[in-house]
Amino acid sequence: MIQAQSPYDSVLFYYDLYPQSIEDFGKIKKITTSQGVFALKETQMNRHQADEFIHALRKLMKLGYNKTVPILPTKYGEYTLSTGSHTYYLMPWMEQIEYTARESREQKLASQLGVIHRLTVKTQPFIKENVEEAYNQLLRRWEMRQLELRRFADEADQKTYMSPFELTFMTHAYMLDRMAEVAKEHLTKWYDICSEKEKYRTVLCHGRVNRSHSFFTPDNEPMLLNFERAGIDTPSRDLASFCRYSFKHAYWVEEEVLQWFMNYERHLPLLEEEKHLLCAYLNFPEPIAFAVDSYQANKGSMREFEHVQRLEKRLTSMRRVQRLTQKLIVVQEQQEAQQPDQP
């Protein structure tokens, strides 16, 4: 515990708060004062990012969305406070309480993501130059990452004795390369359909909705926080991020993950092209590429078996993603087949 006369006193002065104690929880500081208990968030946001962060919250408030943890203003009416190296904002302190609902937390969060997207969805004209640039940029990045993984596999294959990490990777190298190809195919389908329709949809994306960025009320309803990465993008990108951060809580029961999508689509049904883009994001083996990057950097913070354990967990996740997205596409095709022909 950090006692008063801390480095945060100058920040808290702008809120007229005089701490009795400050507890350090990483980026969050628990501030106990005679006026109550508060959470001070310390971030690396620059001025533009801080403005976008507050703009996103104000936009949701104007639209009647009230499932966010409130940001408290300074005595001068500002919602963020920047110093030379950090940006701060203040919230009420909230304790996690026991969750007792039958629905999983992720099902509730998926519903809230759907509500936010429904409130903010807009149809954008397909301006070929702009969309094509974004499409080609992502495609080039994925092709570069795929090439790096192939190069790592080639170098490992040439060794007489592979390390445990290299051996684990090589066992799944073909599957990973195939998933990268499938991701690019889905990405191209998204681009082709949008090009044909001459439009696409954007929403306000939270950027990182997951269990650790939410609190649940005594009524088991989620309150979202950490909108620091909020911005306008496709709903597929926000959904893919949500899935990647939430898969570990699903115990990989496919029905549970499919329920997330059902809860989301009660508020904003995904279009065909958005499903392809979601499958593209989920199939590309970016988590594996990050694990390889970390292993190659070899900064000494992790031992060999720790690198292997992390790789194995991510490989297991990717295999399940592969099955899940195949099932999503099958479900989509079945639904289309069941629809009566238009006269």
C-alpha positions in Angstrom: 0.0 0.0 0.0 1.2 3.5 -0.9 0.6 6.1 1.7 -0.4 9.7 1.1 2.1 12.1 -0.4 2.2 9.8 -3.5 3.1 10.7 -7.1 -0.7 10.7 -7.7 -1.5 13.6 -5.3 -1.0 16.2 -8.1 -3.5 14.3 -10.3 -6.0 13.9 -7.5 -5.8 17.6 -6.7 -7.8 18.2 -9.9 -10.6 16.2 -8.5 -10.4 17.8 -5.0 -9.6 14.4 -3.6 -7.1 14.0 -0.8 -6.2 10.3 -0.4 -6.1 8.5 2.9 -4.5 5.5 1.1 -3.6 4.4 -2.4 -3.4 0.8 -3.3 -1.7 -0.2 -6.5 -3.4 -2.8 -8.8 -1.2 -2.2 -11.9 -2.8 0.3 -14.1 -5.6 0.8 -11.6 -5.0 2.7 -8.4 -7.6 2.3 -5.6 -8.0 5.7 -4.0 -9.6 5.7 -0.5 -10.7 9.2 0.6 -13.1 10.7 3.1 -15.5 11.3 0.1 -15.5 7.6 -0.9 -13.5 5.1 -2.8 -12.4 5.7 -6.4 -10.5 3.9 -9.2 -7.8 6.0 -10.9 -6.8 4.5 -14.3 -3.3 5.2 -15.6 -3.0 4.9 -19.4 -0.6 5.5 -22.3 -3.3 7.2 -24.3 -2.2 10.3 -26.3 -4.4 13.4 -26.5 -6.1 12.2 -29.7 -6.8 8.8 -28.3 -8.2 10.3 -25.0 -10.5 12.6 -27.0 -11.8 9.6 -29.1 -12.3 7.6 -25.9 -14.5 10.3 -24.3 -16.3 11.0 -27.6 -17.3 7.3 -27.8 -18.7 7.3 -24.2 -20.6 10.6 -24.9 -22.0 9.2 -28.1 -23.4 6.1 -26.3 -24.8 8.2 -23.6 -26.7 10.4 -26.1 -28.1 7.2 -27.7 -29.5 6.1 -24.3 -26.9 3.4 -23.6 -26.3 3.2 -19.8 -24.3 0.0 -19.3 -20.9 1.8 -18.9 -19.0 2.5 -15.8 -19.1 6.3 -15.4 -16.1 8.5 -15.9 -15.9 11.3 -13.3 -15.0 14.8 -14.3 -12.3 17.0 -12.7 -13.3 20.2 -10.9 -12.7 21.9 -14.2 -15.1 19.7 -16.1 -12.4 17.6 -17.9 -12.8 13.8 -18.2 -9.2 12.9 -18.8 -6.0 14.4 -17.4 -2.7 14.2 -19.2 0.8 14.6 -17.7 4.1 14.3 -19.6 3.9 10.5 -19.9 0.5 9.3 -18.9 -3.2 10.1 -19.2 -5.5 9.5 -16.3 -9.2 9.2 -15.7 -11.3 8.5 -12.6 -14.2 6.1 -11.9 -16.1 5.0 -8.9 -14.5 2.0 -7.3 -16.4 -1.2 -8.0 -16.0 -4.6 -6.4 -16.5 -7.8 -8.3 -19.4 -9.7 -6.8 -20.6 -13.3 -7.2 -22.2 -13.9 -10.5 -25.3 -16.1 -10.1 -27.2 -16.0 -13.5 -27.7 -19.2 -15.5 -26.5 -17.5 -18.7 -22.7 -17.3 -18.9 -21.1 -13.9 -18.6 -20.0 -14.1 -22.2 -23.6 -14.5 -23.4 -24.5 -11.3 -21.5 -21.5 -9.5 -22.9 -22.3 -10.7 -26.5 -25.7 -9.2 -26.1 -24.3 -5.9 -24.9 -21.9 -5.8 -27.9 -24.9 -6.4 -30.2 -26.8 -3.5 -28.5 -23.9 -1.1 -28.9 -23.5 -2.1 -32.6 -27.2 -1.8 -33.3 -27.3 1.7 -31.8 -24.3 2.9 -33.8 -24.6 1.0 -37.1 -24.2 3.0 -40.3 -24.2 1.9 -43.9 -21.2 3.4 -45.7 -20.8 3.8 -49.5 -18.2 1.5 -51.0 -15.5 3.9 -52.1 -13.3 1.5 -54.0 -10.0 3.4 -53.4 -10.5 3.6 -49.7 -11.8 0.0 -49.1 -9.3 -1.5 -51.6 -6.4 0.2 -49.7 -7.6 -1.2 -46.4 -8.2 -4.7 -47.9 -4.8 -4.8 -49.6 -3.0 -3.5 -46.5 -4.5 -6.3 -44.3 -3.9 -8.9 -47.0 -0.2 -7.8 -47.4 0.2 -8.0 -43.6 -1.3 -11.5 -43.4 0.9 -12.7 -46.3 4.0 -11.3 -44.6 3.1 -13.0 -41.4 2.3 -16.3 -43.2 5.7 -16.0 -44.9 7.4 -15.5 -41.6 5.8 -18.7 -40.2 6.8 -20.6 -43.4 10.4 -19.4 -42.9 10.4 -20.5 -39.3 9.2 -23.9 -40.4 11.8 -24.2 -43.1 14.6 -23.2 -40.7 13.4 -25.7 -38.1 13.1 -28.5 -40.8 16.7 -28.1 -41.8 18.0 -28.7 -38.3 19.2 -32.2 -37.2 17.7 -31.7 -33.8 14.7 -29.5 -33.3 13.9 -27.8 -30.0 10.7 -28.9 -28.3 9.1 -25.6 -29.4 10.1 -26.1 -33.0 8.9 -29.7 -32.9 5.5 -28.7 -31.6 5.2 -26.0 -34.2 6.2 -28.4 -37.0 3.5 -30.9 -36.0 0.9 -28.3 -36.9 2.7 -26.2 -39.6 0.5 -27.5 -42.4 -2.7 -26.8 -40.5 -1.6 -23.3 -39.7 -0.7 -22.5 -43.3 -4.0 -23.9 -44.5 -5.9 -21.7 -41.9 -4.0 -18.7 -43.2 -5.1 -19.5 -46.7 -8.7 -20.0 -45.6 -8.6 -16.6 -43.8 -7.4 -14.9 -47.0 -10.2 -16.6 -48.9 -12.8 -15.3 -46.5 -11.3 -11.8 -46.6 -11.5 -11.8 -50.4 -15.2 -13.0 -50.2 -15.9 -10.1 -47.9 -14.3 -7.6 -50.3 -16.1 -9.1 -53.4 -19.5 -9.0 -51.8 -19.1 -5.4 -50.5 -17.9 -4.4 -54.0 -20.9 -6.0 -55.6 -23.3 -4.3 -53.1 -21.4 -1.1 -53.2 -21.8 -0.6 -49.5 -20.7 -2.0 -46.1 -21.6 -1.4 -42.5 -19.6 0.2 -39.7 -20.3 0.4 -35.9 -18.8 1.9 -32.8 -16.4 -0.9 -31.7 -15.4 -1.2 -28.1 -12.1 -2.8 -29.1 -11.7 -5.3 -26.3 -15.0 -6.4 -24.7 -14.3 -9.3 -22.3 -14.8 -10.5 -18.8 -11.9 -8.5 -17.4 -13.3 -5.2 -18.9 -16.7 -5.5 -17.2 -18.4 -5.6 -13.8 -21.6 -7.3 -13.0 -24.3 -5.8 -10.9 -26.2 -7.6 -8.2 -28.8 -8.2 -10.9 -26.1 -10.0 -13.0 -26.1 -7.3 -15.6 -22.8 -6.2 -17.1 -21.3 -2.7 -16.8 -18.6 -2.1 -19.5 -15.4 -0.2 -19.0 -12.1 0.4 -20.8 -13.3 2.0 -24.0 -9.8 3.3 -24.6 -9.6 1.4 -28.0 -13.1 2.4 -29.1 -13.4 3.5 -32.8 -15.4 3.1 -35.9 -14.9 -0.3 -37.7 -16.7 -3.3 -39.0 -18.8 -5.3 -36.4 -16.8 -8.4 -37.4 -13.6 -7.0 -36.0 -15.1 -6.3 -32.6 -16.7 -9.7 -32.5 -13.5 -11.4 -33.4 -11.7 -9.6 -30.6 -14.4 -10.5 -28.2 -14.2 -14.2 -29.2 -10.4 -14.4 -28.9 -10.5 -13.0 -25.4 -13.5 -15.0 -24.3 -12.8 -18.5 -25.8 -10.9 -19.5 -22.7 -14.1 -19.1 -20.6 -16.2 -21.3 -23.0 -14.5 -24.6 -22.0 -14.8 -25.1 -25.7 -18.4 -26.3 -25.8 -19.3 -25.3 -29.3 -22.9 -24.7 -28.4 -21.8 -22.1 -25.8 -19.8 -20.2 -28.5 -22.7 -20.4 -31.0 -25.0 -19.0 -28.3 -22.8 -15.9 -28.1 -23.5 -15.3 -31.8 -27.2 -16.0 -31.3 -27.4 -13.5 -28.4 -25.5 -10.9 -30.5 -27.7 -11.4 -33.6 -30.9 -10.8 -31.6 -29.8 -7.2 -31.7 -27.9 -7.0 -35.0 -28.0 -9.9 -37.5 -24.7 -10.3 -39.3 -24.7 -10.0 -43.1 -23.2 -12.7 -45.3 -20.1 -10.6 -46.0 -19.7 -9.8 -42.3 -19.7 -13.5 -41.4 -17.0 -14.1 -44.0 -14.9 -11.3 -42.4 -15.4 -12.7 -39.0 -14.2 -16.1 -40.2 -11.2 -14.4 -41.8 -10.2 -12.8 -38.5 -10.7 -15.9 -36.5 -8.9 -18.3 -38.8 -5.8 -16.3 -39.4 -3.1 -17.8 -36.9 -2.1 -14.4 -35.5 -1.8 -15.8 -31.9 0.7 -18.4 -33.2 2.7 -15.8 -35.0 3.0 -13.8 -31.7 4.1 -16.9 -29.9 6.8 -17.5 -32.5 7.9 -13.9 -32.3 8.2 -14.1 -28.5 10.2 -17.4 -28.8 12.6 -16.0 -31.4 13.2 -12.8 -29.4 14.3 -15.1 -26.6 14.7 -12.3 -24.0 15.0 -14.8 -21.2 11.8 -14.0 -19.4 10.3 -17.4 -20.3 11.9 -20.9 -20.3 11.6 -23.3 -23.2 8.8 -25.4 -21.6 6.8 -22.2 -20.9 7.0 -21.2 -24.5 5.9 -24.8 -25.5 3.0 -24.7 -23.1 1.8 -21.4 -24.4 2.1 -22.6 -28.0 0.2 -25.8 -27.3 -2.7 -23.9 -25.7 -2.9 -21.6 -28.7 -2.7 -24.5 -31.1 -5.5 -26.2 -29.3 -7.5 -23.0 -29.6 -6.8 -22.6 -33.3 -7.9 -26.2 -34.0 -11.2 -25.5 -32.2 -11.6 -22.2 -34.1 -11.1 -24.1 -37.4 -14.0 -26.4 -36.5 -16.2 -23.6 -35.2 -15.9 -21.4 -38.3 -16.6 -24.4 -40.5 -19.8 -25.0 -38.5 -20.8 -21.3 -38.8 -20.5 -21.5 -42.5 -22.4 -24.7 -42.7 -25.2 -23.2 -40.5 -25.3 -20.2 -42.8 -25.5 -22.4 -45.9 -28.3 -24.5 -44.4 -30.3 -21.4 -43.5 -30.0 -20.1 -47.0 -31.1 -23.5 -48.4 -34.2 -23.5 -46.2 -35.3 -20.1 -47.4 -38.1 -20.3 -50.1 -37.2 -19.2 -53.5 -38.2 -15.6 -54.3 -40.9 -15.3 -57.1 
